[in-house]
Amino acid sequence: MSSGKNIRGVQTAGSGAAGQTARAKLPFTKMHGCGNDYIYFNCFNTKLEIHSPESLAVFLSDRHKGVGGDGMVLILPSEVADARMRMFNLDGSEGAMCGNAIRCVAKYLYDNGLVRKRAMTIETLSGVRALWLSTRHGAVAAVKVDMGRAELRPSEIPVALTGERVVARAVTIGGAVYTVTCVSMGNPHAVVFCKDVDAFDVHRLGPLFERDPLFPDRVNTEFVEVAGRNRLKMRVWERGSGETQACGTGACAAAVAAVLNGHCDKGADITVQLPGGELTIRYTDAAVYMTGGCIIVFEGTVEA
């Protein structure tokens, strides 16, 4: 786009009279992975430039006055991978990694002929991730993602606790004691096991965990019920977004925590049931692998 005045972070062109600007028309694709919905912009092979995505994410993610979503994703070219993605939560904060969004990025790239590979790599703030695509009738139906190794060292998560790892550790949050297991999957997670996750007061407890001084970078919190051997039921409070239908990195963290606490088997497929659907997680010493679907909801154009 030609240079002009910046409206909500989008570069627009001048439209004649002094002080006037044209509103930019931005094509987007709404997609979801396991109910985790984002607004995707193709900056890969277009001249679209979004200079302040933080403010645009807040504007568009509003479910009453915007498009509506858990946030916004930019699909960009990369010098080290097939493509690069940037993800912004609905409060405008940038996330280092999003497991559900990266699957949708892979589908967008493949289905639109931008990266026609069944095995591709995507650059994120937490590193380059490898993905393997399963297709049906020429379109991507599911994606397996190498989510990287689970980080258990407290200083690298980060969480302000001592020891080599935080597994089944009693902590005080909001004046009450909870048993937590902490994991980083490119972003910090605190996993709390409970007996009835549907009855858990996620909307009250989620913000207390997210903002507690124990977590210097804030934290995503997974409330997890063990539904069977290698089967979990989970709700999640994501930092910057609140409760969402699903969280890919959160499902990975929950599976890792379940293995560390003896509820699930390492190296086995672990089914994580979320409000928006199911993900399959496999925790190994080399990496954590996540498999799930990716769906286009609709395409449109928004003025900003």
Salt bridges, closest charged atoms under 4 A:
ASP37 OD2 - LYS30 NZ 3.46
ASP37 OD1 - ARG63 NH2 2.95
GLU49 OE1 - HIS51 NE2 3.27
ASP70 OD1 - ARG63 NH2 3.21
ASP82 OD1 - LYS117 NZ 2.78
ASP91 OD2 - ARG218 NH1 3.80
GLU94 OE2 - ARG86 NE 2.92
ASP111 OD2 - LYS107 NZ 2.69
GLU151 OE2 - ARG153 NE 2.84
ASP198 OD2 - LYS233 NZ 2.67
ASP201 OD2 - ARG204 NE 3.41
GLU210 OE2 - ARG218 NH1 2.73
GLU222 OE2 - HIS189 ND1 2.89
GLU243 OE1 - HIS203 NE2 2.79
GLU243 OE2 - ARG235 NE 2.84
ASP265 OD1 - ARG229 NH2 2.69
ASP269 OD1 - ARG282 NE 2.97
GLU278 OE2 - ARG231 NH2 2.44
ASP285 OD1 - LYS266 NZ 2.38
